[in-house]
Amino acid sequence: MAQVLVANTSARFTVTALANQLGHSGGAVGNACETLVARGQAERVSTNPRMYRATSATAAAAQRPAGPPPGAASAPQPSRPVPTRAPARSSSLGRPLPVTRPNGQTYHPRALAELPDVEALRRLREAGVPVLLYGPPGTGKTSLIEAAFPDLITVAGDGDTTVGDLIGEYTQDEHGGYAFVHGPLITAMREGRALLLDDATLISPKVLAALYPAMDGRRQIQVKAHKGETITAADGFYVVAGHNPGVHGAVLTEALASRFSVQVQVGSDYDLAASLKIDRTAVRIARRLAKLQEAGDIGWAPQLRELIAFQKIADVLGVDAAFANLVGIAPLEDRDTVAEIVTRATGRAVNALALGRQL
């Protein structure tokens, strides 16, 4: 890939043009381009369509020999080309290094089937095995998926999601006419990219039914709204979903569950919270509340997202305000229990964060 770009330093290449020149799938080529961009060894000059060109660092990438680095373990060969990043790197202590997400934040891999979770998801994608991640909001489901798949397209599901939101619909153009704009499902299928259905169980089963033919052996869908065209998934197309069981209206139907051969429970990693230098008392409180939640005594416990927010609030407004906010964000039915545990842990009465007297 780098050799093609560096041989034409002033040219701009679409994914399709590069795929035709190299003889590889569009998904694999697109992923390779994004990998070069992440390393600063190529530049993405447009997004619709995606176009790339060389940078001053592309020549160095073009001179690297193909194949894994010396001493690297050989990965199992996929049955078909799939766009994934290189295997997760490890530190000198043997721990996988953090992975940078598209928003610039880092994700710290966790264990899954004796592998770093990002590596496990990439292998499942290579094998064409769809994955459903389930657990409370804020536990890192979306973060993991973004870290594992740099070519990800995300659909934020809710009760108002329509078939048109997935497949596409006619939209008025600047001239007053109407043109069919393909949706994220079609884009992912054509480009061989990963598609995340976030909060998939909030989407109507009738809407999700439009997705199923793309996930089964046919790997095709028919766009009835646009001349009945048939879309066939390119190599690398992959569907992964997120499910929050405790959210009102989230229903994991048998039809949806049967499409995801692997279902992984995701909870908060409180050890990670401690290593991120989040207030130790806050982490202890979260652990205690999580045990009560697991026992069924309460319905809510702070997850990693809330603990990260806690530390940011503590840094800005002080730790007392952060603890008061922790009480305040608890559901009303659990707030008294949370306040009692926070008060006991801190040694002082803590109530929900609220405005005081006029200054």
Order of alpha helices (4+ residues) and beta strands (2+ residues): alpha-beta-alpha-alpha-beta-beta-alpha-beta-beta-beta-beta-alpha-beta-alpha-beta-alpha-beta-beta-alpha-beta-alpha-alpha-beta-beta-beta-alpha-beta-alpha-alpha-alpha-alpha-alpha
